[in-house]
Amino acid sequence: MISQGVIGTCFGLAALPLAMHTVNWCSYRKPKQAGRNGQGLVSILIPARNEEANIKEALDAAGRSRGVKFEILVVDDQSEDRTGNIVQEFARNDPRVKLLRGEGLPLGWCGKQHACWRLAQAAEGDHLLFVDADVRLTHDCAAQLRDHLTRTKMSLVSGVPQQVTRTFWECLLVPMIHYVLLGFLPMFRMRRTSKPGYAAGCGQLFMAKAADYREVGGHAAIRRSLHDGISLPRAFRRAGFKTDLVDATDLASCRMFESAGQVWRGLSRNAIEGLAAPRLIVPATLVLVGGQILPWLLLPFLSQATPHQAVLIVCAVLMSLTPRCVNAKLYHQSWLGAMLHPLGVLTLVCLQWGALFRYLSSKPALWRGRSYTTADSVPLLQADQSKTP
């Protein structure tokens, strides 16, 4: 016989993220259609290190922005490829594009945070749109985000672009970004308070009011962080400003990774600032394993269960799968990844524990050819030959 307590726990843990998803699906909305009479300049800011494969498409997409006056600034962060040359060629043909050459990385800074800080110092816009080099903006993205900040009186807004996934491990793990975000963040509370505990965002796409950004200290306030998706909105909230999240599926797209190794390294490098934080990893593991994996493991034992228990087990399985299926439909995610949800959760949990063990053993994290101690994100090597993202 299967323990009634085990089945009840599985049912409850599966119901919890489904309930939060259901509430958040009503809150996580696309920005309203942008107006065409907005005033001021938007600075589109792109940090780029070894991005020759991406930077041309990123500039092409950003250059098609409409509904706003804009400038495009790119930092060539000591690239070892043709990134700077490509941007320089764009700048010759379009006066809105400006190239900044990277300087040596100061001790105690993460490379991306330093690049974004330099971009912000050179920007002239009233609004700062930070975009990763692998992000492709739609023509309305800048206008809609700016109008959203103006209308809602928020200081910072972020959103998860449509995640382009092609390989098996991309399909399995990248959609977990939406699953964790929508399943465990109460967005209705996030919008009503400026408490740092409700901070969340996506480092691929941020827009901030320039005046508020500078009052907060901008990226200098998070100089050591490898996870600006959490740390930047947290810095704004600590200063008393409100931050927001919107559905950016139709505003931008991004393919973060192209191989299994990149997926693993990319998602684990900043895990310690998320679910792998020592105070979070045990409860997060219990909730994820108990509600998303254990119900599936109970399916082979249905014949030993009472009819009531069998119904609870099947309902728990369906509740665990429902958010992934709805997310796949709403946010154009992989159906293969959705159907393999328990495997994705198991892999995510292993990734988080691996990141924690690396943190505890002070092993460095690699990011864009630089190595950082996991304890405090201080750069160890300024120009590693590795080009892992």
C-alpha positions as CSV (number, residue, x, y, z in Angstrom):
1,M,0.0,0.0,0.0
2,I,1.1,3.5,-0.8
3,S,1.2,5.9,2.1
4,Q,-1.8,8.3,2.1
5,G,0.5,11.0,3.5
6,V,2.9,10.7,0.6
7,I,0.1,10.9,-1.9
8,G,-1.4,13.9,-0.2
9,T,1.9,15.7,0.0
10,C,2.5,15.1,-3.7
11,F,-1.0,16.4,-4.5
12,G,-0.4,19.5,-2.5
13,L,3.0,20.2,-3.8
14,A,1.8,19.8,-7.4
15,A,-1.2,22.0,-6.8
16,L,0.9,24.9,-5.3
17,P,2.8,26.0,-8.5
18,L,-0.3,25.3,-10.6
19,A,-2.3,27.7,-8.5
20,M,0.4,30.3,-8.7
21,H,0.7,29.9,-12.4
22,T,-3.0,30.3,-12.8
23,V,-3.0,33.6,-10.9
24,N,0.1,34.8,-12.7
25,W,-1.2,34.0,-16.2
26,C,-3.7,36.8,-15.5
27,S,-1.0,39.2,-14.3
28,Y,1.9,38.4,-16.7
29,R,0.7,40.4,-19.6
30,K,2.1,42.0,-22.7
31,P,2.4,45.8,-22.5
32,K,-0.4,47.8,-24.1
33,Q,0.2,49.0,-27.7
34,A,2.6,51.9,-27.7
35,G,1.6,55.4,-28.6
36,R,3.4,57.4,-31.1
37,N,3.7,60.7,-29.3
38,G,6.3,59.8,-26.7
39,Q,8.9,62.4,-26.0
40,G,12.6,61.9,-25.1
41,L,15.4,59.7,-26.3
42,V,15.7,56.0,-25.7
43,S,19.3,54.7,-25.4
44,I,19.6,51.1,-26.6
45,L,22.6,49.7,-24.8
46,I,24.4,46.4,-25.9
47,P,27.3,44.9,-24.0
48,A,29.3,42.7,-26.4
49,R,32.2,40.4,-25.8
50,N,33.2,38.0,-28.6
51,E,29.8,38.5,-30.3
52,E,30.7,38.6,-34.0
53,A,28.1,35.9,-34.7
54,N,25.4,37.9,-33.1
55,I,26.1,41.6,-33.2
56,K,25.1,42.3,-36.8
57,E,21.6,40.9,-36.3
58,A,21.3,42.6,-33.0
59,L,22.1,46.0,-34.5
60,D,19.8,45.3,-37.5
61,A,16.9,44.6,-35.3
62,A,17.5,47.5,-32.9
63,G,17.9,49.9,-35.8
64,R,14.4,49.1,-37.0
65,S,12.9,50.4,-33.8
66,R,10.0,52.8,-34.4
67,G,7.8,55.0,-32.3
68,V,10.8,56.4,-30.4
69,K,13.8,58.5,-30.9
70,F,16.8,56.3,-30.1
71,E,20.5,55.9,-30.1
72,I,22.4,52.6,-30.0
73,L,25.5,52.2,-28.0
74,V,27.7,49.1,-28.0
75,V,30.7,48.4,-25.7
76,D,33.2,46.1,-27.4
77,D,34.4,44.5,-24.2
78,Q,37.9,43.5,-25.1
79,S,36.7,41.0,-27.8
80,E,39.1,38.7,-29.4
81,D,37.1,38.5,-32.6
82,R,35.6,41.0,-35.1
83,T,32.9,42.3,-32.9
84,G,34.3,45.8,-32.7
85,N,35.0,46.0,-36.5
86,I,31.4,45.1,-37.2
87,V,30.0,47.7,-34.9
88,Q,32.4,50.3,-36.3
89,E,31.2,49.6,-39.8
90,F,27.6,50.1,-38.7
91,A,28.6,53.4,-37.0
92,R,30.1,54.7,-40.2
93,N,26.7,54.3,-42.0
94,D,24.3,55.2,-39.2
95,P,25.0,58.1,-36.8
96,R,22.7,56.7,-34.3
97,V,25.1,53.8,-33.6
98,K,28.1,54.5,-31.4
99,L,31.0,52.2,-30.5
100,L,32.7,52.3,-27.1
101,R,36.0,50.4,-26.7
102,G,36.3,48.2,-23.6
103,E,38.8,49.0,-21.0
104,G,40.5,46.7,-18.5
105,L,38.1,45.1,-16.1
106,P,38.5,46.7,-12.6
107,L,39.0,44.3,-9.7
108,G,35.7,43.4,-8.1
109,W,33.5,43.8,-11.2
110,C,31.7,41.3,-13.3
111,G,32.4,41.9,-16.9
112,K,28.8,42.5,-18.0
113,Q,28.0,44.8,-15.2
114,H,31.0,46.9,-15.9
115,A,30.1,47.1,-19.6
116,C,26.5,48.1,-18.8
117,W,27.7,50.7,-16.4
118,R,30.0,52.2,-19.0
119,L,27.2,52.2,-21.5
120,A,24.9,54.0,-19.1
121,Q,27.5,56.7,-18.4
122,A,27.8,57.4,-22.1
123,A,24.0,57.3,-22.8
124,E,22.0,60.5,-23.4
125,G,18.6,59.0,-23.3
126,D,15.8,59.5,-20.7
127,H,15.2,55.8,-20.8
128,L,17.9,53.1,-20.9
129,L,17.2,49.8,-22.7
130,F,19.8,47.1,-21.8
131,V,19.8,44.3,-24.4
132,D,22.1,41.3,-24.6
133,A,23.8,40.8,-28.0
134,D,21.9,37.6,-28.7
135,V,18.5,39.4,-28.3
136,R,16.6,40.5,-31.4
137,L,14.2,43.4,-30.7
138,T,10.9,43.8,-32.5
139,H,10.3,47.2,-34.0
140,D,7.8,48.1,-31.2
141,C,9.8,46.8,-28.2
142,A,11.5,50.1,-27.2
143,A,8.3,52.1,-27.6
144,Q,6.1,49.6,-25.7
145,L,8.5,49.3,-22.7
146,R,9.0,53.1,-22.5
147,D,5.2,53.7,-22.6
148,H,4.7,50.9,-20.0
149,L,7.1,52.6,-17.5
150,T,5.4,56.0,-18.1
151,R,1.9,54.6,-17.7
152,T,2.6,52.4,-14.6
153,K,5.1,54.9,-12.9
154,M,7.5,52.0,-12.4
155,S,11.3,52.7,-12.5
156,L,12.4,49.4,-14.1
157,V,10.7,46.9,-16.3
158,S,11.9,43.5,-17.6
159,G,10.5,40.6,-19.5
160,V,11.6,37.2,-20.8
161,P,11.9,37.3,-24.6
162,Q,10.8,34.4,-26.7
163,Q,13.4,31.7,-26.0
164,V,14.6,30.1,-29.3
165,T,15.5,26.5,-28.5
166,R,16.7,23.8,-31.0
167,T,18.8,21.2,-29.3
168,F,17.4,18.7,-26.8
169,W,19.0,20.3,-23.7
170,E,17.8,23.7,-24.8
171,C,14.3,22.4,-25.1
172,L,14.4,20.6,-21.8
173,L,15.9,23.4,-19.6
174,V,15.5,26.8,-21.1
175,P,11.7,26.8,-20.7
176,M,12.2,26.2,-17.0
177,I,12.8,30.0,-16.8
178,H,9.1,30.7,-17.3
179,Y,8.1,27.7,-15.1
180,V,10.0,28.9,-12.1
181,L,9.2,32.5,-12.6
182,L,5.4,32.0,-13.0
183,G,5.1,29.2,-10.5
184,F,6.8,30.7,-7.5
185,L,6.6,34.6,-7.8
186,P,3.4,36.2,-6.7
187,M,3.3,39.0,-9.3
188,F,0.2,40.7,-7.7
189,R,2.4,41.3,-4.6
190,M,5.4,42.2,-6.6
191,R,3.6,45.2,-8.2
192,R,2.2,46.4,-4.9
193,T,5.4,46.6,-3.0
194,S,9.0,47.6,-3.4
195,K,10.3,44.9,-1.1
196,P,13.6,43.4,-2.4
197,G,12.3,39.9,-1.8
198,Y,9.9,40.2,-4.7
199,A,12.6,41.3,-7.2
200,A,12.7,39.4,-10.4
201,G,13.7,40.0,-14.0
202,C,15.5,38.7,-17.1
203,G,19.0,40.0,-17.7
204,Q,18.5,39.8,-21.5
205,L,16.0,42.7,-21.5
206,F,15.8,45.6,-19.1
207,M,14.5,49.2,-19.5
208,A,15.0,51.7,-16.7
209,K,14.3,55.4,-16.3
210,A,17.7,57.0,-16.5
211,A,17.2,59.3,-13.6
212,D,16.1,56.5,-11.3
213,Y,18.9,54.3,-12.5
214,R,21.5,56.8,-11.6
215,E,20.0,57.5,-8.2
216,V,20.2,53.7,-7.5
217,G,23.8,53.6,-8.6
218,G,23.0,51.5,-11.7
219,H,25.1,48.5,-12.4
220,A,27.8,49.8,-10.0
221,A,25.5,48.8,-7.2
222,I,25.6,45.1,-8.4
223,R,29.2,45.1,-9.7
224,R,30.0,41.7,-8.3
225,S,26.8,39.9,-9.4
226,L,26.6,37.3,-12.1
227,H,22.8,37.4,-12.1
228,D,21.6,40.9,-13.0
229,G,18.1,39.4,-13.6
230,I,17.6,39.3,-9.9
231,S,20.2,41.7,-8.5
232,L,19.4,44.8,-10.6
233,P,15.6,44.9,-9.7
234,R,16.7,44.1,-6.1
235,A,19.0,47.2,-6.1
236,F,16.1,49.4,-7.4
237,R,13.8,48.0,-4.7
238,R,16.3,48.5,-1.9
239,A,16.4,52.2,-3.0
240,G,12.6,52.4,-2.7
241,F,11.7,52.1,-6.4
242,K,9.2,49.7,-7.9
243,T,10.0,47.2,-10.7
244,D,7.8,45.3,-13.0
245,L,7.7,42.2,-15.3
246,V,5.9,42.0,-18.6
247,D,5.4,39.3,-21.2
248,A,8.1,40.0,-23.7
249,T,7.4,37.0,-26.0
250,D,6.3,39.3,-28.8
251,L,8.7,42.1,-28.1
252,A,12.0,40.2,-28.5
253,S,13.6,36.8,-29.1
254,C,16.8,35.2,-27.9
255,R,18.7,32.1,-28.4
256,M,21.0,31.9,-25.4
257,F,22.7,28.6,-25.9
258,E,23.7,26.3,-28.8
259,S,25.0,23.2,-27.1
260,A,24.5,21.0,-24.0
261,G,27.7,22.4,-22.4
262,Q,26.6,26.0,-22.9
263,V,23.2,25.2,-21.4
264,W,24.8,23.7,-18.3
265,R,27.5,26.3,-17.8
266,G,25.1,29.2,-18.6
267,L,22.4,28.2,-16.2
268,S,24.7,27.1,-13.4
269,R,27.0,30.2,-13.4
270,N,24.4,32.3,-11.6
271,A,22.4,29.7,-9.9
272,I,23.9,30.5,-6.5
273,E,22.1,33.9,-6.7
274,G,18.8,32.1,-7.4
275,L,17.4,28.6,-6.4
276,A,20.9,27.3,-5.4
277,A,21.3,29.9,-2.6
278,P,22.0,27.9,0.6
279,R,18.8,29.2,2.3
280,L,16.6,28.2,-0.7
281,I,18.0,25.1,-2.2
282,V,16.6,22.6,0.3
283,P,12.9,23.8,0.3
284,A,13.1,24.4,-3.5
285,T,14.3,20.8,-3.9
286,L,11.6,19.4,-1.7
287,V,8.9,21.3,-3.5
288,L,10.1,20.5,-7.0
289,V,10.9,16.8,-6.4
290,G,7.8,16.3,-4.3
291,G,5.3,17.9,-6.6
292,Q,6.9,17.5,-10.1
293,I,8.8,14.2,-10.0
294,L,7.4,12.0,-7.3
295,P,3.8,11.9,-8.7
296,W,5.2,10.4,-11.9
297,L,7.2,7.8,-9.9
298,L,3.9,6.7,-8.2
299,L,2.2,5.9,-11.5
300,P,3.5,2.3,-11.8
301,F,2.0,1.6,-8.4
302,L,-1.6,2.6,-9.3
303,S,-2.7,-1.0,-9.1
304,Q,-1.8,-1.0,-5.4
305,A,-3.6,2.2,-4.6
306,T,-7.2,2.6,-3.6
307,P,-9.5,4.4,-6.1
308,H,-9.3,7.6,-4.1
309,Q,-5.5,7.4,-4.0
310,A,-5.3,6.6,-7.7
311,V,-7.4,9.7,-8.5
312,L,-5.1,11.9,-6.4
313,I,-1.9,10.5,-8.1
314,V,-3.3,11.0,-11.6
315,C,-4.5,14.5,-10.7
316,A,-1.0,15.3,-9.3
317,V,0.6,14.2,-12.5
318,L,-1.8,16.3,-14.6
319,M,-1.3,19.3,-12.4
320,S,2.4,19.1,-12.7
321,L,2.2,18.9,-16.5
322,T,-0.5,21.6,-17.0
323,P,1.8,24.7,-16.5
324,R,4.4,23.5,-19.0
325,C,1.7,22.8,-21.6
326,V,0.1,26.2,-21.2
327,N,3.5,27.9,-21.2
328,A,4.4,26.0,-24.4
329,K,1.3,27.4,-26.0
330,L,1.4,31.0,-24.7
331,Y,5.2,31.6,-24.9
332,H,6.0,29.5,-28.0
333,Q,8.1,26.9,-26.1
334,S,9.1,23.4,-27.0
335,W,6.4,20.7,-26.7
336,L,9.1,18.1,-26.3
337,G,10.4,19.9,-23.2
338,A,6.9,20.2,-21.9
339,M,6.2,16.4,-22.3
340,L,9.5,15.6,-20.6
341,H,8.8,18.0,-17.7
342,P,9.9,15.6,-14.8
343,L,13.2,15.0,-16.5
344,G,13.6,18.8,-16.9
345,V,12.9,19.3,-13.2
346,L,15.3,16.6,-12.2
347,T,18.1,18.1,-14.3
348,L,17.4,21.5,-13.0
349,V,17.6,20.3,-9.4
350,C,20.9,18.5,-10.2
351,L,22.2,21.7,-11.8
352,Q,21.3,23.7,-8.7
353,W,23.1,21.3,-6.3
354,G,26.1,21.2,-8.6
355,A,26.3,25.0,-8.5
356,L,26.0,25.0,-4.7
357,F,28.9,22.4,-4.3
358,R,31.0,24.5,-6.7
359,Y,30.2,27.6,-4.5
360,L,31.1,25.8,-1.3
361,S,34.4,24.5,-2.8
362,S,35.2,28.0,-4.2
363,K,35.6,26.7,-7.7
364,P,35.4,29.5,-10.3
365,A,32.6,30.1,-12.7
366,L,33.4,30.8,-16.4
367,W,31.6,33.5,-18.3
368,R,32.5,35.0,-21.6
369,G,36.1,34.0,-21.4
370,R,36.5,35.3,-17.8
371,S,36.7,33.3,-14.6
372,Y,35.0,34.4,-11.4
373,T,35.1,33.0,-7.9
374,T,31.7,31.7,-7.0
375,A,31.9,33.2,-3.6
376,D,31.9,36.8,-4.5
377,S,32.1,37.0,-8.3
378,V,35.5,38.8,-8.3
379,P,37.3,38.2,-11.6
380,L,40.3,35.9,-11.4
381,L,41.4,35.7,-15.0
382,Q,40.9,38.7,-17.3
383,A,41.3,37.0,-20.7
384,D,40.7,33.2,-20.5
385,Q,40.8,31.6,-23.9
386,S,37.5,29.9,-23.3
387,K,34.5,31.4,-25.0
388,T,31.8,29.8,-22.9
389,P,28.8,32.1,-22.4
